Amino acid sequence: MSHRKKATSSVRSLTDGAPDHTIGSRTLDDDEDVWNFNAWDHVEPPEEHIAMVDELLAKQAETRVDQQNADLYHQNAANYWDKFYSRHENRFFKDRKWLHLEFPELVQATNKDAGPMRIVEVGCGAGNTVFPLLEMNQNPALDLVACDYAEQAVNVVKTNPLCQDPPMGHCQAHVWDLSAGTAGEASLPPGIDPGSVDIVVLVFVFSALHPREWASAVNNVYTMLRPKTGLVLFRDYGRHDLPQLRFKKNRLLDDNFYVRGDGTRVYFFDPQELYTAFDAMSREASQLEMDKSEVSAANSEPQSLKIDHDAANHVQVSSARPMSPSRFVTLQMAVDRRLLVNRKERKRMYRVWVQAKFRKR
């Protein structure tokens, strides 16, 4: 037997060191068993691997992309992704069948009794998140909005019969740049009003942005989300992930930020950077705030837990930073480590992803 199917989430919380789920995870308890399967969860790399990483990064830094060429990549970022989808259309990325494991909030939004729900997927690509959701959707009041700054990607989604005539709910796709606007002036997708979105999905999209674009991107996300209830679901490449270590000469744009051979850019995240980028409270501080809220709610008159979307739509939402010390409460900050095994060549390859969930304050 060479493959053991994932049965649960495989992310590991950064606060307590324990995975969010352990039942069904592919854990390597004895290193002698490593060649029995193709993949193992929660495997920390050995010291010799860490030393090798340091050497590789130092070598990459010796041949950074010169500033003139780097500026061209930054100025034409959308064009490079447009060319990517012109070549590959929907053949490059696979549908994300793991969504129900890592983001059950999306599955809940597709339940027939979920009520009005608006989900915006940013960086929709060829629809690898949108289409699985449409296929499972039982909620007639679900509104899925797919956005990408690559026009070819949006065309792939728009022309798919699932988007044109979904079995249930609604689907629309728009060309939109997540990094448009500024940190103080939001720019939202067509038809999206401030404070009108329940969930924003950011899966392998933030890594395509320059770090200087993060502030405007987060401001756009913050502005479109419903106050108090709006969620951000984030997953992206982690620091020292295998693809980062495979970059050769003349690919490093900036620290942990690279350009691929096709001109598209990719950043590799440390989880702590996300707290800063999203102006989010730490998990510990967030938990304290949630505990206080629960105590306060218990001492007040009971109210319906169902969101009043009509009322929320009329809440005045400012795109400027609020007076509170942070914009988001952190519900999850986790790392997903995967050891991939090439048994024929006796190779071990270490994958790293970061995953986070934020709620708008």
N, C-alpha and C positions, 0 to 999 in steps of 0.2 A: 504494500500500500504506500502511495507516494503523496497523497493530498488529503488533508483533513479540512473540511469546510468550516468556515467561520460561523459560529452559532450565536455569538454575542458581541457587544462592543469590545474593542481591545485597547481602548485608551487608558492611560494610567494618570490618575489625579496627581497634581503637583503638590497638593497640601498634605495629604496623608500618606502618599506613596503607594496606595493600594489602587488597583484597577477599579473602574466603575463597576465592572462585572467580572466575575472569575469563572462561573459555571460555563463550561463549553469552550473556554479560551485554550489556545494551543500553547501550553506552557512547557518549557524545556526544563525538567527537573534533574536530569542526568545528562551531562555533556556527551556521554557515549551514545545517546539516542539521537544525536543531532542529525544523522544521515537517514533517519527513518522517514522523515517528512520533508516537504519542500519549504515549509514556512513555520516559524515559531513566534509567539507573541511575548512581549515584555522582556526581551533579551538585551541586556546592557553589553556594549562592546568591551572587550578586554583592554588592558592597559597598552598592549602593543599596537592595537588598532588606533587608540587615541594618539599615540606617538606618531604613527604613520599619517594621521590626519593633519597634525601640526606641520609635518614636513611638506605635505601636498599643498597646504594653504600658503606656506611660505614661498613655494615654487611658483604658484599661481600669481602671487603678488609681484614677482619679478617682471612680469610681462603684462601689466595692466593695459587696457585699451586706452590709447591717447585721447585727450579731452575733446579734440575736434571730431573724431569718429564717434566717441561716446555721445556727444551732443546730437549727432545725426540719428543715432539709434533712439534717443529719447524723443526727438522731435517727430519721428516717423513711426512711433510705437504702434499706433492703430493700423497703419498701412502694412506693417509686417504681419500682424495677425490676420488682416484681410487676405493677404497672399497665402497664408497658412491654410485658411478655410477654403480658398479657391482651389487649392491643390487637393486637400483631403476631404472636404465636405463633411460628411458624418461618419467617415471610415476610420478616423484616428483614435478617438476616445470611446471607451465602452460605456454603456448606461450604468449608472451608479446603483447597483443592486444592494449595496450596503447601507443605503439611506435609512432603512427601517431600524438598523442596529445602532447607528451613531446619532441619528436625529429623529427619534420617535415623534417629536413635535410636528414634523411634516406629515407623518402618517395620521396623527390625530386630526389634523386639519382636513384630511380627506374623508373622515367618517361622515356618514349621512346626516348625523345630528349635530355636526360641529357648528353649524350656523355660518353667517357671513364671515369669510376669511379671505384676506388678500395677501398673497405671497409674491414677493419680488425676488427673482433670481438675477443677480448681477454677474456678468461674465458668463452668460448662458451657453456660449459655445454652440455646439450642434444639438443642444437640447437634452444632454445626458442626465440632467436632473428633472427637467420639466416633463419629459415624456413618461418616465416611470411614474411620476405623480399623477399625470393624467390617466394613465392606464389603471391605476388602483383607485382613482377618485370615485367616491360615492356621495360627495357633497355637492348638491346643485348650486349652492351659494359660494363655491370656491372660485376665486379670481386669481389666475396665475399670470404674472407679468414677467416676460423674459427680456433681458437687456444685455447688449454687448456693444462695444465700440467698433467691432469688426462687422461691416455691413454684410459680408458674405455669410457670416455665422447667423446673423438675424434672418437672412433669406432662407437658410436651411431650415430654421425653425418655422418661419412663416408658411413655407410651402408644404410642410408636413401635414397630412390629413388630420392627425391628432390635434394639431393647433388650429387648423382651419375649421374643423367641425368636431370638437371634443365630445365624447359620449355623454359627459356631464360636466357642468361648470363652464368656466370661460377661460380663454387663453388669448393673449396678445403678445406681440414681440416688437421691440423698438431698438433702434440704434441710439445708444446713449453712453456717454463717457463718465464713468464713475468718478474720475478725478476732476471733472469740470467744476467751475465755480471757485470759491476760495474758502478759507477756514471760517470766514464770517458771513459769506453770502452763498447760500445753497443753490444748487442746480439740480432739479429733479427730473425723472423720466417723464415723457409725454403722458398727460392724463393722471399723473400722481400728485395729489394734494399733500401738503404738510400734515403729518399726524394721521395718515390714512392707511398705513401698512401694518399688518400684524407680524409678519416674519420677513426678514431680509436674509437671503442665502448668499454667502460669500465662500464658495468652494473653489480653491485654486484660482483665485482672481486677484487677491491683494498682492500676491507674489509677482504679478506682471507690472506693478506700479513702481515708480521711483519712490524712495522713502520721503522725498519732499512733497509727494502727492498724497501722502496718507492723510494729512490734516483735512484737506478739502473733501477727500473721499469719505472719511468718518463723519464729517459735518453733513454731507448729503444723506448718509444712512440715518444719522440721528434725526434729521429734520423730517424724513418721510415716515418714521416709525410712530406708532401710537404712544402717547405718554403713558408711563407706568406699566404697560403690558407688552409693548413691541419688543420682539426678539431678534437678535443677530445670531445666526448659525455659521460658524467659521471653521474652515479646515484648509490647511495649506502645508507647504513643504517646511520641514524642520531643519534646524542648524545641523550641518554635517550629514545631511541625507546623502544617499549614494550618488545621485546625479550631480550634486555639488562637487564631490570628490573626483568625478570623472572629467571635469572641465580641464582643458589643456591650456596652451599658451594663448595669449591675446583674447581672453574671454571675460576677464574680470573688469567690470565697470567701476565697482566700488566695493567696500567691505561686504561680503556675502551677497553681492548683487552681480549677476552675470548676463551675458548675451549669448544665446544659442547660435548655432550655425545658420539658422533660418532668419536671424535678426530679432526674434522675440526675446524678451527679457524675463529673468526669474530671480526672485529673492528668496533666501532661506532664513526662516525666522527662529529667534529664541523666544520662548513663551513670554518672558518678562517684557519684551518689546511691545507685546500686544496690550498690556495694561496701560502703557504710556500712549500708544497710538490711538487707542479707543477711549482714553481718559476714563478708565474704568477702576472702580474700587477693587482691591485685592479680594480673593475669595474669603479670606478670614473676616475682613471688614464687611464684605457683602453679607456673610452669614450672620454677623452680629446685627446688621440692619434688618435682615429678614426676621430674625428672632424677635426683635423689638416690635416689628410690624405685626407679627402674629399675636404678641401679648396685647398690643393696642387693639387689634381687631377682636380679640376674645373679650375685651372689656367694653366694647361698643355694641350697639344694636346689630343683630345679624342682617346682612344684606345679600342680595343675589350675587353669585360669583360670575354670572354671565356678563360678558362685555356689552355695554350699551354703545354700539358702533355709531348710531346716529348722533348721540351726545358727544362721542369722541371726535367725530368729524367737525364739530363746531368749536372744539377747543382751540384757542389761539396758540400756535406753536411758533416759537422764535428759532431762527437758525443760529442765533448767537449763543455763545457758551452761557449756560445757566449760572446763577449765583452759587449753587451748591458746588462742593469741591470736586465732583466727578459727574460725568454724564451717564455712565452705565454701571449697573450692578453685575458683577461676574457670577454667573451660575455654574460655569465649568471652565477650568483651565487645565488642559491635559496634554500628554504626549503619547503618541502611538508609535511604539518601536516594534519593528518587524525584522527578524532574521530570515533572510531568504537563502536557500541552500541549493547549490549546483552540485548534485551528488556525483555526477560523472566526472567533473573537473575538481571535485573536493574544494569548492570555493564557498566562502561565507560572505554574504553581502548584507549590509545593515541599512535598512530604510528607517526614516524618521519623519513623522508628520506631527503638526501641532493642531489641536482642536480646542475651540472655545465657544462658549455661549454667553451672550450678554443680554441683559434686559435694560431697556431705557428707563431712566429714573424719572 
